[in-house]
Amino acid sequence: MEQQSPPASSSTTVTSTTPLLPQNHPWWRRHFHMNNSLSSEVSGAVGDLGTFIPIVLTLTLVSHLDLSTTLIFTALYNITTGLLFHIPMPVQPMKSIAAVAVSETPHLTTSQIATAGASTAAVLFFLGATGLMSTLYRLLPLPVVRGIQLSQGLSFAFSAIKYIRYNQDFVASKATTPRAWLGLDGLVVALSSLLFLVIFTGSGDHYDRNGSDDDQPRRRNSKRLRILGSIPAALIVFLLGLVLCFIRDPSIFGDIKFGPSKIGFLSITWNDWKVGFLKGAVPQIPLSVLNSVIAVCKLSGDLFPDRELSAAKVSVSVGVMNLVGCWFGAMPVCHGAGGLAGQYRFGARSGWSVVYLGIGKLIIGLVFGNSFVRILNQFPIGILGVLLLFAGIELAMASRDMNSKEESFVMLVCAAVSLTGSSAALGFVCGILLFLLLKLRKMEYSGSTPGFSKFKFESTVDAETSSIP
């Protein structure tokens, strides 16, 4: 199989504007230095909450997930991975397990959700520890990975539009009535938040801080854009949502109980292992391999060329997190490319962003405990949709570096199948088969039959149209 890698000289490749310190600095300064404003890092920290909050809220209401335990453990995961990986590494729910947990009848229990997460974690830990994940990462064609990223990004964007346009019943996992224009969770609030983020963050471009003296208009424009970009727009929108929670339902003040819930081991039976593995882990494993490891590592190389993640380390990280936390009833989690794209989109450039997020989760989990679900239940869904929309678009735009018609063809077929079949694994298989078929079509074969020489399975039309004009 021909190995694919992003072109080094491509002008469309996203690059980080905040490299680590030079190698002659002490290791602790290189790894823990924050070459970015505090406001940008904190703003970027909330970039993945558009997916985190709805899934956590749904599992808490439907499957009686212990919110306090989940917040405490995910806080520790955020802090640890931020310090270890030195990029805004997200910690997100395992989406396939969450979907199965609330859609099955009867719903999966907390113990069955935990066994599904632990089973998935064991597979990823094995793949990472043995080096098989690194081998898979090296061999996978780039167009297939881009197709998975494109489908995941568009899926987030489609869900975000539904959040903005329609009221949501997370317990039933469906949209209900069209959202009213007015109200504390109306279209006006959502669209105003959207316009606010567009004005202050633009399309996510980053402008050169240095300009020539003979280009004063450009320097003034860049300065104005840098001032707008320095405002933590996503954080302001999220804080607005928290304020609206208490305005929508003032009785929240009386329902808050301080202190975390008691953390203890779950009671797990063999039947829980059977149900958790077959119904939860089996559909989650391919999604975790593709989106939580492969796509995350590829995206990290796009956004931070000097800090591209190791597939083996990321795979082991997912395994360790869940092999520790699931026994205590914490929600199964992974690293998601959408979360990384969202946090980067709103300003996160280092591991400190998720460290701050982890500190915030830890404080909430220890102070408010399970009563925090009352606040989340009133959070404006339209605002969550806006945050999720930006994260999805940022992830989808990572696929814009396909430089030939053949690469784009494989990527789009892979994305289309993934979206239509609602299965990244199905799209991945179709993408791999299509990629191999196209390569086989262009191979040369030496004929062993007398009178035959070589047969080249490549048309002149392909040669003429192999690149995009």
HELIX and SHEET records of a PDB file:
HELIX    1   1 TRP A   27  PHE A   32  1                                   6    
HELIX    2   2 LEU A   38  ALA A   45  1                                   8    
HELIX    3   3 LEU A   49  VAL A   62  1                                  14    
HELIX    4   4 LEU A   67  PHE A   85  1                                  19    
HELIX    5   5 LYS A   95  SER A  103  1                                   9    
HELIX    6   6 THR A  110  ALA A  129  1                                  20    
HELIX    7   7 LEU A  132  LEU A  139  1                                   8    
HELIX    8   8 LEU A  142  ARG A  165  1                                  24    
HELIX    9   9 LEU A  187  THR A  201  1                                  15    
HELIX   10  10 GLN A  216  GLY A  229  1                                  14    
HELIX   11  11 ALA A  233  ARG A  248  1                                  16    
HELIX   12  12 ILE A  252  ASP A  255  1                                   4    
HELIX   13  13 TRP A  270  VAL A  275  1                                   6    
HELIX   14  14 GLY A  276  ALA A  281  3                                   6    
HELIX   15  15 VAL A  282  LEU A  287  1                                   6    
HELIX   16  16 SER A  288  ILE A  294  3                                   7    
HELIX   17  17 ALA A  295  LEU A  303  1                                   9    
HELIX   18  18 PRO A  305  ARG A  307  5                                   3    
HELIX   19  19 ALA A  311  GLY A  325  1                                  15    
HELIX   20  20 CYS A  326  PHE A  328  5                                   3    
HELIX   21  21 ALA A  337  ARG A  345  1                                   9    
HELIX   22  22 TRP A  352  VAL A  367  1                                  16    
HELIX   23  23 GLY A  369  SER A  371  5                                   3    
HELIX   24  24 PHE A  372  LEU A  376  1                                   5    
HELIX   25  25 ILE A  381  ALA A  396  1                                  16    
HELIX   26  26 MET A  397  ASP A  401  5                                   5    
HELIX   27  27 LYS A  405  GLY A  421  1                                  17    
HELIX   28  28 ALA A  424  ARG A  441  1                                  18    
HELIX   29  29 THR A  460  GLU A  464  1                                   5    
SHEET    1   A 2 GLN A  92  PRO A  93  0                                        
SHEET    2   A 2 VAL A 333  CYS A 334 -1                                        
SHEET    1   B 2 TYR A 166  ASP A 169  0                                        
SHEET    2   B 2 LYS A 174  PRO A 178 -1                                        
SHEET    1   C 2 GLU A 444  SER A 446  0                                        
SHEET    2   C 2 LYS A 454  LYS A 456 -1                                        
END                                                                             
